[in-house]
């Protein structure tokens, strides 16, 4: 039975990846950070067969203990402070967790593996936010990185550190440069879930508007459940490498609003949407669109869920959740 250790197991990717690995017969271990983690019950309820360990990406000794306890064949580093807006307010903490945390887990894996560097295969969750002020459209593995947020800068550090450990020590260490991927499990602070939740509440008469920032920003949105399959496939390759994981399509926030409101029968969303400069980024990333050709050719991976289907899935989930909360 193969064994896997997942950091960041409380996030949407961690939950979907756990379900995928369990379905493939893995013994799965998840790293939980902090005392009385508020998402602990969510993980236990969603993936009860996952064995949970306590640890923190900023504490290497806890990572080494987790590796010794789980004895993994594969390590998936999904842990990060991942909300971009938060990274400007907490740049140092973001750098420590999202950036230096990658170094800590890489070094812990190297020390754990000892002379047999092929003992553990490693996945790093890189991000399309690394492209930032995009230098090429679409963005591919060779595109120059130009991050536009402390989060993006921290992800670039982790990305290049993963490459460095692969080249310096011969580790089987791969990075997935994942473009925006969403799901009903996405946190409500992220714009897609903020929109789907608000649309559900507006359609039920529970609120009258939603306040957003830049409606013209464009993103390449896919389904998180599809993207974890690409992570797993990377670690099944003979040689480690880096891969863009994306749909190859881009949609604006305005188009997201079109799809979400249309799902509840509202064709003109203007009366329900307000803009506030407080939600604008200090340095905006205007256009992200990935070229997933390498992932398709080498991993045999393709997204299965389209944009409209994804938005509909999220709105339906929030309609059910809001009805339950409202006692309907």
N, C-alpha and C positions, 0 to 999 in steps of 0.2 A: 504494500500500500504506500503510494507516494505521500510525502508530508510537505505541507506548505505553511509558512508563517506570513501573515498579512499585517502590516502596520496601517493605521487609518481605517480599521475595520468598521468603525461606526458610521462612516460616510456612505453615500449611495454606491460608489464603486466597490467599497469593501464588502457590502452586503451582497451585491450582485456577483462579485467574484467568488465569495464564499459559497453561494448557491451553485455556481458553475463547477467549482472544484469538488464540492461534496457529491454532485451528480456524476462526476468522473471517478469517484472512489477514493478521493484524497482524504487524508486525515488533516484537518485544518485547525491551525492555531491563530488566534487574533490577539493583537497587542492593544490593551486598553490603557489610556493615559489618565492619571489623576485619581484621587480618592472620590468615591461616590460619583463616578462619571454619569451625567444625566442620560446618556444614551445606552447605558449598560443594559437596561431592561429591553430596549428596542432590539439590541443584538441578540439577547437570549431568546426573545420571542420570535424573531425572524429566522435566525439560524441556530437553533438550540443545540445542534451537533458540533458546533465550533467550540474548541477548548480555549478559554480566555486566559491570557497572561497579563500581568501588570508591567508596564514599562513606559519609557519616554524617549523620544528621539534626541533630546538634549542630554540624556544620561547614558553614556556608553556602557557603564557597568550593568545597567538594567537590560540593555540590548544583548549583551553577552549572556546574561542569565536566561533571557528568553530563547536565545539560540540553543543553549545547552539543554533547556527543558523541551523544546520542540524538535530538535535535531532535523531541521528541514532539508528537503531536496531543493526547494524553491522558496525564495523570499520576494515578496511583492511589497515595495515601499510606496504605499499610497498616502502615508501620513504627511500632513502639511497644514499650515494655516492658509486656507485656500480661497478666502473671500478677498478679492482684489481691493475693494474699497477700504477694508480694514487695514491693509498693509501700509497705507500712507500714515495712518494714525499710530501704528505699532510697527514701524519699520525694523527696529532692532530685534524685536521678538520674532517677526516674520523671517528675518535673516537667520536667526538662530535655529528655528524649527524647520523651515522650508528649504533653507540653504545648507547650513552647517549640519543639520540633522541627517542629510544624505551622506555627508562625509562620515558621520558617526556610525551609521548602519553599514556602510561599505567597509569601514575599518573593522567593525565588529565581525562581519561576515568573513573578512580576510583572516583575522586572527582565529576565528572558530574553525575555518577550513584547514588552516595550517599549510602543510606542504602539498596537500591535494586541493588545488584551487578550483578544480572542476567539481568538487564535492557539492557545491551549492550554486544554483543558477539564480541570478538577481535581476529583478525588474524595477526600474525607476520610472515614476510617473512624471514625465516632463509635460510641458504645456505649450499650447499655441500662443499664450501670452508672452512667450520668449521672443516672438517675432515682432511684437509691438508696432513700431513705426516701419511697416512692412516695406521691404526692399525688392520684393518680387511677388507677382500675382499669377497663379496661386503659389502658396508657400509649400516648399518641399524640404527634404532632409538637408539639402545643401544651402538653403537660403540663409543669408546673413542674419544673425540674431541682433535685435535692437529693442530690448525691453523698455517699457514705458511706465513701469510701476515697481515699487519695492518687491512685490510678489514676483513679477517677471524676472527681475534681477536675481532674486534668490533661486528661482527655478533654473536660470542659466548656470549659476554656480553648481547646482546639483547635477545638471545635465553634463557639463564638462568634467565634473569630478567622476561621474560614472564612466565616461569615455576614458579618462585618465587611469582609472583602476583596471579597466579592460586592457588597455595598452601597456600599462606598467607591470601588472601582476598576472596577466592572462586570465583574469576572471571572466566567467560567462555572465557579463553584465550588459543588459539591453535597456534602452530608453524608448518609451512610447511617447511620441510628441502628440498628445491627444488634443484635438480641437474640442470646442464646447460640447459637452455631452450632458444630457438632462434626463429626468425621469420623475415619476410621482414621488420618489424618495429624495428629491433635491430639497435643500434647505430653503425656507421661505425668504431668506435674505437675498437669494439669487434672482435675477430679473425674470427668468422664465417661470419660476414657481411663484414669484410675487404676482405676476400677471395672471397665471392660471388660478391662483387662489382668489385674487380680486374679482376676476370674471365670474367665478362660481358664486361668490358672495353677492356681487351686483345682480346677477340673474335671479338670485333668491330673495332680493330685496334687503340684504343684510348690511350693505354699504352702498354709497352713491358714487364713488370715484376711486381712482388709483393715481398716485403721484409718482412720476418717473423722471429720468434725466434726459439724456440724448436719445431721441427716437430714430436718428439716422444711422447710428452705429450698426455695422453689419457683422454677423457671426456665422460660422459654419456649425450648425447644430445637429447633433445626432443623439441616438438613444444609448444611455449608459450600459444597458444590458447587452447591447451589441459590442460595445467597446471593450468590455472585460474579456470577451472571447479573443480579441486581438492580443491582449496582454498575455494570455495563456499560450497562444500560438507562438509568440516571440520566444518563450522559454523552451519550446519544443524543437527549436532549430539547432542544427549542429554548431553553427557559429553565431555568436551574439552580434547584434547590430542595433541601429536606431531606425525607427519607423514613424512616419506621419500616419495618424489614424484620424480620418475625417470622412465627410460625405462628398466633398467636392462641390457643394452648393453653398451659397451664402444668402442670408435673409436679414433684413433690417428689423429693428425693434418694432417699427410700424407694421411690417408684415407679420410679426409675431402677434401683434394686437389684432390684425385682420383675422388671422386663423383662430385665435382664442375666442374672440367675440362672436365670430361666425358660427362657432360650435354651439353657442347658446341662442342663436337666431338674431343677433344684433349686428346689423350691417354698418351702422355709423357709430363708431366708438368715440368720436370727438367729445361729446358731452360728458363722457365718463373718465376722461384722461386729462390730468393736469401735469405740467412740467415744473420742476423746481431746480434752480441752479445748484442746490445743495447735493443733488444726486449726479452732478457732472463730475467726471474725473479731472484732476489737475492736468494730466497728460493723457489724452484720449487715444485709444486704439480704434481706428475708424473702420478698417476692413480686414477681416480674417477669412480666408478660404484655403483649405488644404488640398494638396494633391496626394491622394492615397494610392497612387499607382504601384509603388514599391510594396506596400502591404498587400495589395491585391495579387501582385505577381509572385512574391516570395512566400507570403503566409497563406495565400488562398482565402483572404478575408475580404468580405464586403458587408456594408451596413444593410440591415434587413428592414429597419423601420424608417419611413420617410418623415419629412418635416410635419406635414399636416396630421399624419397619424400620431406622431409624438405629442404634438400640442393637444390633440383631441384626447389622448390617453391621460394627459396631466389634468386637463379640465374636468374630465369625467371622474377622476380620482378625487379632486377637490370638491366637486358637487356632492359626491357621496359622503365625504368627510364633513362638509359643512352642514349637510342635512342631519347627519348623526349628532353633531354638536348642538344643533338647534332643536333637536328632538322631533324632527319631521319623519 
